[in-house]
């Protein structure tokens, strides 16, 4: 973690004191959030605390968008799944 990132992280903590979840929790839950979205469910309604965090935290938003893009590619079959990768290893 470089200095700027660390300061942003601290800033986020103090500016989002009323947040119910932390960045590490957000990171853990992001994959599930993306799954809900991909399967056509209302992810924001199901996980409002996470949605709120994503709206406020740039770092987690970037993380979530990357995750979502990867999942969309996966759904389209453009990306090999983890199982495919494992199977392709002799
Ligand atoms: Zn965050």
PDB file of the backbone (N, CA, C, O) and the ligand in Angstrom, with CONECT records:
HET     ZN  A 101       1
ATOM      1  N   UNK A   1       0.850  -1.189   0.000  1.00  0.00           N
ATOM      2  CA  UNK A   1       0.000   0.000   0.000  1.00  0.00           C
ATOM      3  C   UNK A   1       0.890   1.245   0.000  1.00  0.00           C
ATOM      4  O   UNK A   1       1.644   1.459   0.949  1.00  0.00           O
ATOM      5  N   UNK A   2       0.815   2.065  -1.044  1.00  0.00           N
ATOM      6  CA  UNK A   2       1.665   3.240  -1.032  1.00  0.00           C
ATOM      7  C   UNK A   2       1.031   4.370  -0.206  1.00  0.00           C
ATOM      8  O   UNK A   2      -0.100   4.257   0.269  1.00  0.00           O
ATOM      9  N   UNK A   3       1.781   5.442  -0.052  1.00  0.00           N
ATOM     10  CA  UNK A   3       1.369   6.492   0.880  1.00  0.00           C
ATOM     11  C   UNK A   3       0.028   7.118   0.505  1.00  0.00           C
ATOM     12  O   UNK A   3      -0.848   7.280   1.354  1.00  0.00           O
ATOM     13  N   UNK A   4      -0.126   7.470  -0.772  1.00  0.00           N
ATOM     14  CA  UNK A   4      -1.377   8.075  -1.210  1.00  0.00           C
ATOM     15  C   UNK A   4      -2.573   7.173  -0.959  1.00  0.00           C
ATOM     16  O   UNK A   4      -3.626   7.595  -0.481  1.00  0.00           O
ATOM     17  N   UNK A   5      -2.362   5.924  -1.303  1.00  0.00           N
ATOM     18  CA  UNK A   5      -3.440   4.960  -1.144  1.00  0.00           C
ATOM     19  C   UNK A   5      -3.803   4.805   0.321  1.00  0.00           C
ATOM     20  O   UNK A   5      -4.972   4.680   0.687  1.00  0.00           O
ATOM     21  N   UNK A   6      -2.774   4.819   1.141  1.00  0.00           N
ATOM     22  CA  UNK A   6      -3.002   4.694   2.581  1.00  0.00           C
ATOM     23  C   UNK A   6      -3.785   5.891   3.106  1.00  0.00           C
ATOM     24  O   UNK A   6      -4.699   5.738   3.916  1.00  0.00           O
ATOM     25  N   UNK A   7      -3.422   7.075   2.641  1.00  0.00           N
ATOM     26  CA  UNK A   7      -4.123   8.283   3.088  1.00  0.00           C
ATOM     27  C   UNK A   7      -5.580   8.280   2.603  1.00  0.00           C
ATOM     28  O   UNK A   7      -6.484   8.684   3.335  1.00  0.00           O
ATOM     29  N   UNK A   8      -5.791   7.834   1.396  1.00  0.00           N
ATOM     30  CA  UNK A   8      -7.159   7.732   0.884  1.00  0.00           C
ATOM     31  C   UNK A   8      -7.973   6.751   1.709  1.00  0.00           C
ATOM     32  O   UNK A   8      -9.159   6.944   1.978  1.00  0.00           O
ATOM     33  N   UNK A   9      -7.282   5.694   2.095  1.00  0.00           N
ATOM     34  CA  UNK A   9      -7.925   4.655   2.885  1.00  0.00           C
ATOM     35  C   UNK A   9      -8.366   5.225   4.229  1.00  0.00           C
ATOM     36  O   UNK A   9      -9.496   5.009   4.668  1.00  0.00           O
ATOM     37  N   UNK A  10      -7.458   5.956   4.875  1.00  0.00           N
ATOM     38  CA  UNK A  10      -7.790   6.596   6.148  1.00  0.00           C
ATOM     39  C   UNK A  10      -8.935   7.587   5.977  1.00  0.00           C
ATOM     40  O   UNK A  10      -9.868   7.630   6.778  1.00  0.00           O
ATOM     41  N   UNK A  11      -8.840   8.381   4.913  1.00  0.00           N
ATOM     42  CA  UNK A  11      -9.848   9.385   4.620  1.00  0.00           C
ATOM     43  C   UNK A  11     -11.214   8.701   4.457  1.00  0.00           C
ATOM     44  O   UNK A  11     -12.224   9.176   4.976  1.00  0.00           O
ATOM     45  N   UNK A  12     -11.222   7.606   3.742  1.00  0.00           N
ATOM     46  CA  UNK A  12     -12.465   6.874   3.531  1.00  0.00           C
ATOM     47  C   UNK A  12     -13.061   6.392   4.842  1.00  0.00           C
ATOM     48  O   UNK A  12     -14.274   6.443   5.043  1.00  0.00           O
ATOM     49  N   UNK A  13     -12.202   5.928   5.723  1.00  0.00           N
ATOM     50  CA  UNK A  13     -12.686   5.431   7.002  1.00  0.00           C
ATOM     51  C   UNK A  13     -13.359   6.549   7.771  1.00  0.00           C
ATOM     52  O   UNK A  13     -14.436   6.360   8.337  1.00  0.00           O
ATOM     53  N   UNK A  14     -12.728   7.716   7.794  1.00  0.00           N
ATOM     54  CA  UNK A  14     -13.287   8.811   8.584  1.00  0.00           C
ATOM     55  C   UNK A  14     -14.491   9.459   7.918  1.00  0.00           C
ATOM     56  O   UNK A  14     -15.396   9.959   8.586  1.00  0.00           O
ATOM     57  N   UNK A  15     -14.485   9.441   6.594  1.00  0.00           N
ATOM     58  CA  UNK A  15     -15.615  10.057   5.901  1.00  0.00           C
ATOM     59  C   UNK A  15     -16.821   9.130   5.813  1.00  0.00           C
ATOM     60  O   UNK A  15     -17.930   9.563   5.501  1.00  0.00           O
ATOM     61  N   UNK A  16     -16.595   7.879   6.084  1.00  0.00           N
ATOM     62  CA  UNK A  16     -17.699   6.924   5.962  1.00  0.00           C
ATOM     63  C   UNK A  16     -17.920   6.207   7.292  1.00  0.00           C
ATOM     64  O   UNK A  16     -18.179   5.005   7.336  1.00  0.00           O
ATOM     65  N   UNK A  17     -17.812   6.966   8.360  1.00  0.00           N
ATOM     66  CA  UNK A  17     -17.940   6.402   9.694  1.00  0.00           C
ATOM     67  C   UNK A  17     -19.245   5.673   9.926  1.00  0.00           C
ATOM     68  O   UNK A  17     -19.305   4.725  10.710  1.00  0.00           O
ATOM     69  N   UNK A  18     -20.302   6.117   9.238  1.00  0.00           N
ATOM     70  CA  UNK A  18     -21.597   5.496   9.462  1.00  0.00           C
ATOM     71  C   UNK A  18     -21.810   4.258   8.606  1.00  0.00           C
ATOM     72  O   UNK A  18     -22.853   3.608   8.661  1.00  0.00           O
ATOM     73  N   UNK A  19     -20.796   3.956   7.819  1.00  0.00           N
ATOM     74  CA  UNK A  19     -20.849   2.750   7.003  1.00  0.00           C
ATOM     75  C   UNK A  19     -21.031   1.511   7.873  1.00  0.00           C
ATOM     76  O   UNK A  19     -20.485   1.416   8.972  1.00  0.00           O
ATOM     77  N   UNK A  20     -21.801   0.577   7.364  1.00  0.00           N
ATOM     78  CA  UNK A  20     -21.971  -0.651   8.126  1.00  0.00           C
ATOM     79  C   UNK A  20     -20.896  -1.673   7.790  1.00  0.00           C
ATOM     80  O   UNK A  20     -20.655  -2.602   8.561  1.00  0.00           O
ATOM     81  N   UNK A  21     -20.250  -1.503   6.641  1.00  0.00           N
ATOM     82  CA  UNK A  21     -19.233  -2.476   6.274  1.00  0.00           C
ATOM     83  C   UNK A  21     -17.917  -1.782   5.964  1.00  0.00           C
ATOM     84  O   UNK A  21     -17.887  -0.615   5.575  1.00  0.00           O
ATOM     85  N   UNK A  22     -16.841  -2.516   6.142  1.00  0.00           N
ATOM     86  CA  UNK A  22     -15.508  -1.994   5.886  1.00  0.00           C
ATOM     87  C   UNK A  22     -15.084  -2.366   4.471  1.00  0.00           C
ATOM     88  O   UNK A  22     -15.774  -3.123   3.787  1.00  0.00           O
ATOM     89  N   UNK A  23     -13.949  -1.832   4.037  1.00  0.00           N
ATOM     90  CA  UNK A  23     -13.446  -2.140   2.708  1.00  0.00           C
ATOM     91  C   UNK A  23     -13.148  -3.635   2.561  1.00  0.00           C
ATOM     92  O   UNK A  23     -13.400  -4.219   1.506  1.00  0.00           O
ATOM     93  N   UNK A  24     -12.616  -4.248   3.608  1.00  0.00           N
ATOM     94  CA  UNK A  24     -12.291  -5.667   3.481  1.00  0.00           C
ATOM     95  C   UNK A  24     -13.562  -6.502   3.393  1.00  0.00           C
ATOM     96  O   UNK A  24     -13.605  -7.503   2.677  1.00  0.00           O
ATOM     97  N   UNK A  25     -14.596  -6.091   4.120  1.00  0.00           N
ATOM     98  CA  UNK A  25     -15.885  -6.781   4.015  1.00  0.00           C
ATOM     99  C   UNK A  25     -16.480  -6.566   2.627  1.00  0.00           C
ATOM    100  O   UNK A  25     -17.043  -7.474   2.016  1.00  0.00           O
ATOM    101  N   UNK A  26     -16.335  -5.345   2.158  1.00  0.00           N
ATOM    102  CA  UNK A  26     -16.834  -5.010   0.828  1.00  0.00           C
ATOM    103  C   UNK A  26     -16.162  -5.903  -0.219  1.00  0.00           C
ATOM    104  O   UNK A  26     -16.809  -6.434  -1.121  1.00  0.00           O
ATOM    105  N   UNK A  27     -14.861  -6.047  -0.068  1.00  0.00           N
ATOM    106  CA  UNK A  27     -14.105  -6.865  -0.995  1.00  0.00           C
ATOM    107  C   UNK A  27     -14.599  -8.318  -0.973  1.00  0.00           C
ATOM    108  O   UNK A  27     -14.731  -8.958  -2.016  1.00  0.00           O
ATOM    109  N   UNK A  28     -14.865  -8.817   0.224  1.00  0.00           N
ATOM    110  CA  UNK A  28     -15.353 -10.195   0.367  1.00  0.00           C
ATOM    111  C   UNK A  28     -16.739 -10.372  -0.251  1.00  0.00           C
ATOM    112  O   UNK A  28     -17.051 -11.423  -0.809  1.00  0.00           O
ATOM    113  N   UNK A  29     -17.563  -9.330  -0.143  1.00  0.00           N
ATOM    114  CA  UNK A  29     -18.952  -9.437  -0.584  1.00  0.00           C
ATOM    115  C   UNK A  29     -19.149  -9.065  -2.052  1.00  0.00           C
ATOM    116  O   UNK A  29     -20.179  -9.380  -2.649  1.00  0.00           O
ATOM    117  N   UNK A  30     -18.156  -8.394  -2.623  1.00  0.00           N
ATOM    118  CA  UNK A  30     -18.313  -7.883  -3.981  1.00  0.00           C
ATOM    119  C   UNK A  30     -18.639  -8.981  -4.995  1.00  0.00           C
ATOM    120  O   UNK A  30     -19.453  -8.781  -5.896  1.00  0.00           O
ATOM    121  N   UNK A  31     -17.999 -10.138  -4.841  1.00  0.00           N
ATOM    122  CA  UNK A  31     -18.224 -11.233  -5.784  1.00  0.00           C
ATOM    123  C   UNK A  31     -19.689 -11.696  -5.730  1.00  0.00           C
ATOM    124  O   UNK A  31     -20.298 -12.000  -6.756  1.00  0.00           O
ATOM    125  N   UNK A  32     -20.233 -11.739  -4.515  1.00  0.00           N
ATOM    126  CA  UNK A  32     -21.620 -12.148  -4.339  1.00  0.00           C
ATOM    127  C   UNK A  32     -22.562 -11.104  -4.956  1.00  0.00           C
ATOM    128  O   UNK A  32     -23.561 -11.437  -5.595  1.00  0.00           O
ATOM    129  N   UNK A  33     -22.215  -9.857  -4.744  1.00  0.00           N
ATOM    130  CA  UNK A  33     -22.996  -8.748  -5.311  1.00  0.00           C
ATOM    131  C   UNK A  33     -23.041  -8.846  -6.834  1.00  0.00           C
ATOM    132  O   UNK A  33     -24.093  -8.694  -7.455  1.00  0.00           O
ATOM    133  N   UNK A  34     -21.876  -9.103  -7.414  1.00  0.00           N
ATOM    134  CA  UNK A  34     -21.786  -9.248  -8.870  1.00  0.00           C
ATOM    135  C   UNK A  34     -22.619 -10.445  -9.338  1.00  0.00           C
ATOM    136  O   UNK A  34     -23.288 -10.381 -10.369  1.00  0.00           O
ATOM    137  N   UNK A  35     -22.571 -11.531  -8.570  1.00  0.00           N
ATOM    138  CA  UNK A  35     -23.367 -12.717  -8.913  1.00  0.00           C
ATOM    139  C   UNK A  35     -24.854 -12.386  -8.974  1.00  0.00           C
ATOM    140  O   UNK A  35     -25.561 -12.800  -9.893  1.00  0.00           O
ATOM    141  N   UNK A  36     -25.313 -11.633  -7.981  1.00  0.00           N
ATOM    142  CA  UNK A  36     -26.724 -11.233  -7.954  1.00  0.00           C
ATOM    143  C   UNK A  36     -27.062 -10.436  -9.213  1.00  0.00           C
ATOM    144  O   UNK A  36     -28.083 -10.669  -9.858  1.00  0.00           O
ATOM    145  N   UNK A  37     -26.190  -9.499  -9.544  1.00  0.00           N
ATOM    146  CA  UNK A  37     -26.410  -8.666 -10.721  1.00  0.00           C
ATOM    147  C   UNK A  37     -26.443  -9.497 -12.000  1.00  0.00           C
ATOM    148  O   UNK A  37     -27.320  -9.332 -12.848  1.00  0.00           O
ATOM    149  N   UNK A  38     -25.473 -10.386 -12.113  1.00  0.00           N
ATOM    150  CA  UNK A  38     -25.344 -11.212 -13.311  1.00  0.00           C
ATOM    151  C   UNK A  38     -26.568 -12.101 -13.499  1.00  0.00           C
ATOM    152  O   UNK A  38     -26.991 -12.371 -14.624  1.00  0.00           O
ATOM    153  N   UNK A  39     -27.139 -12.559 -12.360  1.00  0.00           N
ATOM    154  CA  UNK A  39     -28.296 -13.441 -12.456  1.00  0.00           C
ATOM    155  C   UNK A  39     -29.601 -12.653 -12.493  1.00  0.00           C
ATOM    156  O   UNK A  39     -30.681 -13.224 -12.344  1.00  0.00           O
ATOM    157  N   UNK A  40     -29.500 -11.351 -12.691  1.00  0.00           N
ATOM    158  CA  UNK A  40     -30.686 -10.532 -12.914  1.00  0.00           C
ATOM    159  C   UNK A  40     -31.443 -10.139 -11.671  1.00  0.00           C
ATOM    160  O   UNK A  40     -32.595  -9.715 -11.757  1.00  0.00           O
ATOM    161  N   UNK A  41     -30.815 -10.273 -10.511  1.00  0.00           N
ATOM    162  CA  UNK A  41     -31.483  -9.886  -9.270  1.00  0.00           C
ATOM    163  C   UNK A  41     -31.120  -8.443  -8.905  1.00  0.00           C
ATOM    164  O   UNK A  41     -30.160  -7.869  -9.419  1.00  0.00           O
ATOM    165  N   UNK A  42     -31.927  -7.879  -7.994  1.00  0.00           N
ATOM    166  CA  UNK A  42     -31.692  -6.503  -7.598  1.00  0.00           C
ATOM    167  C   UNK A  42     -30.635  -6.462  -6.485  1.00  0.00           C
ATOM    168  O   UNK A  42     -30.948  -6.454  -5.294  1.00  0.00           O
ATOM    169  N   UNK A  43     -29.386  -6.436  -6.921  1.00  0.00           N
ATOM    170  CA  UNK A  43     -28.263  -6.506  -5.983  1.00  0.00           C
ATOM    171  C   UNK A  43     -28.282  -5.339  -4.997  1.00  0.00           C
ATOM    172  O   UNK A  43     -27.985  -5.519  -3.816  1.00  0.00           O
ATOM    173  N   UNK A  44     -28.627  -4.155  -5.476  1.00  0.00           N
ATOM    174  CA  UNK A  44     -28.630  -2.971  -4.612  1.00  0.00           C
ATOM    175  C   UNK A  44     -29.666  -3.100  -3.496  1.00  0.00           C
ATOM    176  O   UNK A  44     -29.437  -2.657  -2.370  1.00  0.00           O
ATOM    177  N   UNK A  45     -30.811  -3.714  -3.823  1.00  0.00           N
ATOM    178  CA  UNK A  45     -31.858  -3.895  -2.826  1.00  0.00           C
ATOM    179  C   UNK A  45     -31.517  -5.015  -1.851  1.00  0.00           C
ATOM    180  O   UNK A  45     -31.856  -4.952  -0.670  1.00  0.00           O
ATOM    181  N   UNK A  46     -30.838  -6.042  -2.366  1.00  0.00           N
ATOM    182  CA  UNK A  46     -30.478  -7.179  -1.515  1.00  0.00           C
ATOM    183  C   UNK A  46     -29.321  -6.843  -0.587  1.00  0.00           C
ATOM    184  O   UNK A  46     -29.272  -7.312   0.550  1.00  0.00           O
ATOM    185  N   UNK A  47     -28.396  -6.033  -1.073  1.00  0.00           N
ATOM    186  CA  UNK A  47     -27.213  -5.697  -0.276  1.00  0.00           C
ATOM    187  C   UNK A  47     -27.005  -4.179  -0.256  1.00  0.00           C
ATOM    188  O   UNK A  47     -26.046  -3.667  -0.834  1.00  0.00           O
ATOM    189  N   UNK A  48     -27.911  -3.471   0.414  1.00  0.00           N
ATOM    190  CA  UNK A  48     -27.863  -2.002   0.399  1.00  0.00           C
ATOM    191  C   UNK A  48     -26.585  -1.416   1.022  1.00  0.00           C
ATOM    192  O   UNK A  48     -26.075  -0.396   0.558  1.00  0.00           O
ATOM    193  N   UNK A  49     -26.079  -2.062   2.066  1.00  0.00           N
ATOM    194  CA  UNK A  49     -24.864  -1.543   2.716  1.00  0.00           C
ATOM    195  C   UNK A  49     -23.679  -1.589   1.762  1.00  0.00           C
ATOM    196  O   UNK A  49     -22.842  -0.687   1.735  1.00  0.00           O
ATOM    197  N   UNK A  50     -23.631  -2.656   0.988  1.00  0.00           N
ATOM    198  CA  UNK A  50     -22.539  -2.802   0.023  1.00  0.00           C
ATOM    199  C   UNK A  50     -22.686  -1.770  -1.091  1.00  0.00           C
ATOM    200  O   UNK A  50     -21.712  -1.141  -1.505  1.00  0.00           O
ATOM    201  N   UNK A  51     -23.917  -1.609  -1.570  1.00  0.00           N
ATOM    202  CA  UNK A  51     -24.179  -0.616  -2.609  1.00  0.00           C
ATOM    203  C   UNK A  51     -23.749   0.775  -2.146  1.00  0.00           C
ATOM    204  O   UNK A  51     -23.121   1.531  -2.887  1.00  0.00           O
ATOM    205  N   UNK A  52     -24.102   1.089  -0.906  1.00  0.00           N
ATOM    206  CA  UNK A  52     -23.763   2.386  -0.338  1.00  0.00           C
ATOM    207  C   UNK A  52     -22.247   2.553  -0.269  1.00  0.00           C
ATOM    208  O   UNK A  52     -21.712   3.621  -0.567  1.00  0.00           O
ATOM    209  N   UNK A  53     -21.577   1.497   0.121  1.00  0.00           N
ATOM    210  CA  UNK A  53     -20.119   1.558   0.210  1.00  0.00           C
ATOM    211  C   UNK A  53     -19.505   1.760  -1.177  1.00  0.00           C
ATOM    212  O   UNK A  53     -18.574   2.549  -1.345  1.00  0.00           O
ATOM    213  N   UNK A  54     -20.030   1.049  -2.154  1.00  0.00           N
ATOM    214  CA  UNK A  54     -19.508   1.176  -3.519  1.00  0.00           C
ATOM    215  C   UNK A  54     -19.689   2.597  -4.043  1.00  0.00           C
ATOM    216  O   UNK A  54     -18.850   3.112  -4.782  1.00  0.00           O
ATOM    217  N   UNK A  55     -20.798   3.221  -3.647  1.00  0.00           N
ATOM    218  CA  UNK A  55     -21.057   4.593  -4.091  1.00  0.00           C
ATOM    219  C   UNK A  55     -20.075   5.579  -3.473  1.00  0.00           C
ATOM    220  O   UNK A  55     -19.787   6.629  -4.046  1.00  0.00           O
ATOM    221  N   UNK A  56     -19.566   5.226  -2.295  1.00  0.00           N
ATOM    222  CA  UNK A  56     -18.726   6.167  -1.563  1.00  0.00           C
ATOM    223  C   UNK A  56     -17.240   5.875  -1.672  1.00  0.00           C
ATOM    224  O   UNK A  56     -16.412   6.765  -1.478  1.00  0.00           O
ATOM    225  N   UNK A  57     -16.904   4.646  -1.979  1.00  0.00           N
ATOM    226  CA  UNK A  57     -15.501   4.248  -1.929  1.00  0.00           C
ATOM    227  C   UNK A  57     -14.981   3.951  -3.338  1.00  0.00           C
ATOM    228  O   UNK A  57     -15.367   2.963  -3.962  1.00  0.00           O
ATOM    229  N   UNK A  58     -14.123   4.801  -3.811  1.00  0.00           N
ATOM    230  CA  UNK A  58     -13.598   4.674  -5.166  1.00  0.00           C
ATOM    231  C   UNK A  58     -12.808   3.368  -5.352  1.00  0.00           C
ATOM    232  O   UNK A  58     -12.928   2.695  -6.376  1.00  0.00           O
ATOM    233  N   UNK A  59     -12.010   3.033  -4.350  1.00  0.00           N
ATOM    234  CA  UNK A  59     -11.164   1.839  -4.448  1.00  0.00           C
ATOM    235  C   UNK A  59     -12.018   0.574  -4.622  1.00  0.00           C
ATOM    236  O   UNK A  59     -11.726  -0.276  -5.463  1.00  0.00           O
ATOM    237  N   UNK A  60     -13.075   0.472  -3.810  1.00  0.00           N
ATOM    238  CA  UNK A  60     -13.936  -0.707  -3.884  1.00  0.00           C
ATOM    239  C   UNK A  60     -14.762  -0.694  -5.164  1.00  0.00           C
ATOM    240  O   UNK A  60     -15.063  -1.743  -5.734  1.00  0.00           O
ATOM    241  N   UNK A  61     -15.119   0.487  -5.601  1.00  0.00           N
ATOM    242  CA  UNK A  61     -15.891   0.613  -6.842  1.00  0.00           C
ATOM    243  C   UNK A  61     -15.056   0.085  -8.016  1.00  0.00           C
ATOM    244  O   UNK A  61     -15.557  -0.656  -8.862  1.00  0.00           O
ATOM    245  N   UNK A  62     -13.792   0.472  -8.054  1.00  0.00           N
ATOM    246  CA  UNK A  62     -12.894  -0.017  -9.102  1.00  0.00           C
ATOM    247  C   UNK A  62     -12.785  -1.540  -9.048  1.00  0.00           C
ATOM    248  O   UNK A  62     -12.832  -2.228 -10.068  1.00  0.00           O
ATOM    249  N   UNK A  63     -12.640  -2.032  -7.834  1.00  0.00           N
ATOM    250  CA  UNK A  63     -12.512  -3.466  -7.611  1.00  0.00           C
ATOM    251  C   UNK A  63     -13.760  -4.191  -8.119  1.00  0.00           C
ATOM    252  O   UNK A  63     -13.683  -5.204  -8.815  1.00  0.00           O
ATOM    253  N   UNK A  64     -14.907  -3.630  -7.741  1.00  0.00           N
ATOM    254  CA  UNK A  64     -16.187  -4.216  -8.117  1.00  0.00           C
ATOM    255  C   UNK A  64     -16.381  -4.189  -9.643  1.00  0.00           C
ATOM    256  O   UNK A  64     -16.857  -5.163 -10.227  1.00  0.00           O
ATOM    257  N   UNK A  65     -16.015  -3.084 -10.275  1.00  0.00           N
ATOM    258  CA  UNK A  65     -16.192  -2.977 -11.729  1.00  0.00           C
ATOM    259  C   UNK A  65     -15.307  -3.976 -12.469  1.00  0.00           C
ATOM    260  O   UNK A  65     -15.718  -4.560 -13.472  1.00  0.00           O
ATOM    261  N   UNK A  66     -14.097  -4.164 -11.966  1.00  0.00           N
ATOM    262  CA  UNK A  66     -13.196  -5.145 -12.559  1.00  0.00           C
ATOM    263  C   UNK A  66     -13.793  -6.542 -12.442  1.00  0.00           C
ATOM    264  O   UNK A  66     -13.811  -7.315 -13.400  1.00  0.00           O
ATOM    265  N   UNK A  67     -14.281  -6.844 -11.243  1.00  0.00           N
ATOM    266  CA  UNK A  67     -14.893  -8.136 -10.961  1.00  0.00           C
ATOM    267  C   UNK A  67     -16.100  -8.375 -11.879  1.00  0.00           C
ATOM    268  O   UNK A  67     -16.272  -9.456 -12.441  1.00  0.00           O
ATOM    269  N   UNK A  68     -16.922  -7.340 -12.009  1.00  0.00           N
ATOM    270  CA  UNK A  68     -18.127  -7.434 -12.831  1.00  0.00           C
ATOM    271  C   UNK A  68     -17.773  -7.656 -14.302  1.00  0.00           C
ATOM    272  O   UNK A  68     -18.383  -8.481 -14.983  1.00  0.00           O
ATOM    273  N   UNK A  69     -16.776  -6.906 -14.778  1.00  0.00           N
ATOM    274  CA  UNK A  69     -16.361  -7.064 -16.169  1.00  0.00           C
ATOM    275  C   UNK A  69     -15.867  -8.485 -16.434  1.00  0.00           C
ATOM    276  O   UNK A  69     -16.172  -9.079 -17.468  1.00  0.00           O
ATOM    277  N   UNK A  70     -15.102  -9.016 -15.489  1.00  0.00           N
ATOM    278  CA  UNK A  70     -14.599 -10.381 -15.634  1.00  0.00           C
ATOM    279  C   UNK A  70     -15.739 -11.391 -15.669  1.00  0.00           C
ATOM    280  O   UNK A  70     -15.720 -12.334 -16.459  1.00  0.00           O
ATOM    281  N   UNK A  71     -16.739 -11.185 -14.797  1.00  0.00           N
ATOM    282  CA  UNK A  71     -17.882 -12.093 -14.735  1.00  0.00           C
ATOM    283  C   UNK A  71     -18.694 -12.042 -16.029  1.00  0.00           C
ATOM    284  O   UNK A  71     -19.173 -13.064 -16.520  1.00  0.00           O
ATOM    285  N   UNK A  72     -18.839 -10.830 -16.571  1.00  0.00           N
ATOM    286  CA  UNK A  72     -19.585 -10.679 -17.818  1.00  0.00           C
ATOM    287  C   UNK A  72     -18.848 -11.404 -18.949  1.00  0.00           C
ATOM    288  O   UNK A  72     -19.472 -12.092 -19.757  1.00  0.00           O
ATOM    289  N   UNK A  73     -17.541 -11.251 -19.002  1.00  0.00           N
ATOM    290  CA  UNK A  73     -16.747 -11.963 -20.008  1.00  0.00           C
ATOM    291  C   UNK A  73     -16.894 -13.468 -19.838  1.00  0.00           C
ATOM    292  O   UNK A  73     -17.010 -14.216 -20.809  1.00  0.00           O
ATOM    293  N   UNK A  74     -16.887 -13.891 -18.579  1.00  0.00           N
ATOM    294  CA  UNK A  74     -17.021 -15.305 -18.262  1.00  0.00           C
ATOM    295  C   UNK A  74     -18.370 -15.827 -18.745  1.00  0.00           C
ATOM    296  O   UNK A  74     -18.463 -16.894 -19.352  1.00  0.00           O
ATOM    297  N   UNK A  75     -19.419 -15.044 -18.458  1.00  0.00           N
ATOM    298  CA  UNK A  75     -20.770 -15.418 -18.887  1.00  0.00           C
ATOM    299  C   UNK A  75     -20.860 -15.537 -20.404  1.00  0.00           C
ATOM    300  O   UNK A  75     -21.586 -16.379 -20.932  1.00  0.00           O
ATOM    301  N   UNK A  76     -20.115 -14.684 -21.092  1.00  0.00           N
ATOM    302  CA  UNK A  76     -20.142 -14.707 -22.549  1.00  0.00           C
ATOM    303  C   UNK A  76     -19.253 -15.800 -23.114  1.00  0.00           C
ATOM    304  O   UNK A  76     -19.215 -16.034 -24.322  1.00  0.00           O
ATOM    305  N   UNK A  77     -18.534 -16.468 -22.208  1.00  0.00           N
ATOM    306  CA  UNK A  77     -17.696 -17.577 -22.640  1.00  0.00           C
ATOM    307  C   UNK A  77     -16.364 -17.164 -23.235  1.00  0.00           C
ATOM    308  O   UNK A  77     -15.676 -17.965 -23.868  1.00  0.00           O
ATOM    309  N   UNK A  78     -16.005 -15.895 -23.022  1.00  0.00           N
ATOM    310  CA  UNK A  78     -14.740 -15.420 -23.566  1.00  0.00           C
ATOM    311  C   UNK A  78     -13.561 -15.685 -22.642  1.00  0.00           C
ATOM    312  O   UNK A  78     -12.399 -15.540 -23.020  1.00  0.00           O
ATOM    313  N   UNK A  79     -13.895 -16.073 -21.435  1.00  0.00           N
ATOM    314  CA  UNK A  79     -12.842 -16.288 -20.468  1.00  0.00           C
ATOM    315  C   UNK A  79     -12.950 -17.714 -19.939  1.00  0.00           C
ATOM    316  O   UNK A  79     -14.033 -18.151 -19.549  1.00  0.00           O
ATOM    317  N   UNK A  80     -11.856 -18.426 -19.925  1.00  0.00           N
ATOM    318  CA  UNK A  80     -11.933 -19.791 -19.389  1.00  0.00           C
ATOM    319  C   UNK A  80     -12.246 -19.758 -17.902  1.00  0.00           C
ATOM    320  O   UNK A  80     -11.745 -18.892 -17.185  1.00  0.00           O
ATOM    321  N   UNK A  81     -13.058 -20.680 -17.433  1.00  0.00           N
ATOM    322  CA  UNK A  81     -13.363 -20.732 -16.009  1.00  0.00           C
ATOM    323  C   UNK A  81     -12.161 -21.297 -15.264  1.00  0.00           C
ATOM    324  O   UNK A  81     -11.232 -21.828 -15.872  1.00  0.00           O
ATOM    325  N   UNK A  82     -12.191 -21.179 -13.972  1.00  0.00           N
ATOM    326  CA  UNK A  82     -11.102 -21.683 -13.146  1.00  0.00           C
ATOM    327  C   UNK A  82     -10.948 -23.188 -13.350  1.00  0.00           C
ATOM    328  O   UNK A  82      -9.832 -23.706 -13.379  1.00  0.00           O
ATOM    329  N   UNK A  83     -12.081 -23.888 -13.493  1.00  0.00           N
ATOM    330  CA  UNK A  83     -12.042 -25.334 -13.705  1.00  0.00           C
ATOM    331  C   UNK A  83     -11.375 -25.674 -15.032  1.00  0.00           C
ATOM    332  O   UNK A  83     -10.587 -26.615 -15.127  1.00  0.00           O
ATOM    333  N   UNK A  84     -11.712 -24.880 -16.062  1.00  0.00           N
ATOM    334  CA  UNK A  84     -11.098 -25.111 -17.371  1.00  0.00           C
ATOM    335  C   UNK A  84      -9.580 -24.941 -17.267  1.00  0.00           C
ATOM    336  O   UNK A  84      -8.810 -25.723 -17.825  1.00  0.00           O
ATOM    337  N   UNK A  85      -9.174 -23.905 -16.541  1.00  0.00           N
ATOM    338  CA  UNK A  85      -7.749 -23.652 -16.385  1.00  0.00           C
ATOM    339  C   UNK A  85      -7.074 -24.807 -15.677  1.00  0.00           C
ATOM    340  O   UNK A  85      -5.988 -25.242 -16.059  1.00  0.00           O
ATOM    341  N   UNK A  86      -7.734 -25.298 -14.638  1.00  0.00           N
ATOM    342  CA  UNK A  86      -7.176 -26.430 -13.877  1.00  0.00           C
ATOM    343  C   UNK A  86      -7.073 -27.657 -14.767  1.00  0.00           C
ATOM    344  O   UNK A  86      -6.069 -28.370 -14.745  1.00  0.00           O
ATOM    345  N   UNK A  87      -8.129 -27.903 -15.559  1.00  0.00           N
ATOM    346  CA  UNK A  87      -8.139 -29.081 -16.414  1.00  0.00           C
ATOM    347  C   UNK A  87      -7.098 -29.007 -17.517  1.00  0.00           C
ATOM    348  O   UNK A  87      -6.626 -30.029 -18.016  1.00  0.00           O
ATOM    349  N   UNK A  88      -6.744 -27.773 -17.892  1.00  0.00           N
ATOM    350  CA  UNK A  88      -5.798 -27.633 -18.996  1.00  0.00           C
ATOM    351  C   UNK A  88      -4.360 -27.827 -18.521  1.00  0.00           C
ATOM    352  O   UNK A  88      -3.431 -27.913 -19.325  1.00  0.00           O
ATOM    353  N   UNK A  89      -4.195 -27.895 -17.197  1.00  0.00           N
ATOM    354  CA  UNK A  89      -2.848 -28.146 -16.670  1.00  0.00           C
ATOM    355  C   UNK A  89      -2.610 -29.657 -16.652  1.00  0.00           C
ATOM    356  O   UNK A  89      -3.332 -30.391 -15.977  1.00  0.00           O
ATOM    357  N   UNK A  90      -1.616 -30.115 -17.382  1.00  0.00           N
ATOM    358  CA  UNK A  90      -1.370 -31.565 -17.483  1.00  0.00           C
ATOM    359  C   UNK A  90      -0.994 -32.183 -16.120  1.00  0.00           C
ATOM    360  O   UNK A  90      -0.756 -33.388 -16.033  1.00  0.00           O
TER     361      UNK A  90
HETATM  362 ZN    ZN A 101     -14.068   0.483   0.289  1.00  0.00          ZN
END
